[in-house]
Amino acid sequence: MNNQNTPVLFPYEPEELWEKMRELFRSELQKVKAPTEKPVAYEVPGMTQKPLYKAHEVCTMLQISRQTLHAWVKEGILRQYKIKSRVFFLWSDIEKLITPASK
């Protein structure tokens, strides 16, 4: 067996490489961090607040997937309303989800 070190194909020493990778991960994670602000309701001219939201708008506001939204509907966490062939959600129902319940 050969006792020589295996050559590293990176232009950095191992510790320096790991430090650069950590810096890269930190900077990427800072870009991805979820906002801590409360979702803002979309505005419609002439109305103080938009009463109905489409499924994709709810997903964007709550930062959830469509599968999660459908699971919530199935479990009764959020109620959907059908108007003809379209599905909508009431702002009052969404607001109950995002505001903490008073004890």
N, C-alpha and C positions, 0 to 999 in steps of 0.2 A: 504494500500500500504506500501511496505517496503522501508524505506529511506536509506538502506545500499547501498554502492557503489557496482556496478557490478564488479566482479573480472576480471582482465585482464590476459589473458593467455600468455603474452609475458614476458620474463625475464628482461625487461627494463621499465623504467618509460616512460610515453607517449612522453615527449619532447625528451628524449634520443633516443627512437625508431624512431621518425620522423627525427632526425638528422642523424641517421645511414642509414635510407632509402634515404635521400637526398644525402649522400655520395655515396651510391651504384648507384643511378641514374646518378650522375655526372660522376663516373668512367665508367659506361656503355656507356654514351653518348660520352665520349671522344674517346672510341674505335670505335664508329660508324661514327664519323664525316667524311664528304666527303673530299677527298683530294682537295687542292686548286691549285694543279699543273695542267698545261695544259696536256691533253692526249698525250702520246708519240706514234708516228706511229710505227707499228711493222716493223721489218727489215727482209729482205729476202737476203740471200747471193748472191752477184753478182749484186744487184740492190741498187740504192741509196735510194729508197723508194718503198714500196709495193703499186702498183696502184689500186688493187681491194681488197675489204673487204667483207667478208660474213656478213650476218645479225647479227649473235651472236657477231662477233668482233666489229661491229659498236655499238651495244647495250652496250658492255663492255667498249668501249672507251668513249662513251658519257654518260655512267651511266644512261641509259633509259631502259624501258621495251620494249618487242617486240610489244606490242599494240601501244605504243607511236611511234615507228619506222614506223609501218604500217600506222598510222594516218598521220605522216609527209609525207609519200609517197603519200597518197590519197590527201592531201592538196597541194602537189607540193613543199613542203619545201625541200625535198630530193628526188633525182631521183634514181630509181633502174634500173639495167640492167640485162636482162635475157640472159644467155648463156646456151643453151639447156634447161634443166629443173631447173637450179640453178639461184639464184638471187644474184647479187653482187652490191656493191656501190663503186663509184670512190672516191679516196682520195681527189681529187681536190674539189668535192662537199662537202665532210665532212669538209675539211679545211675551206671552206667558212662559215660553220655553227659555227666553234669554234673560228674564228678570228673576232674581231669586225670590222664592216664596217667603212671605213674612210669617214669622212664628208668633 
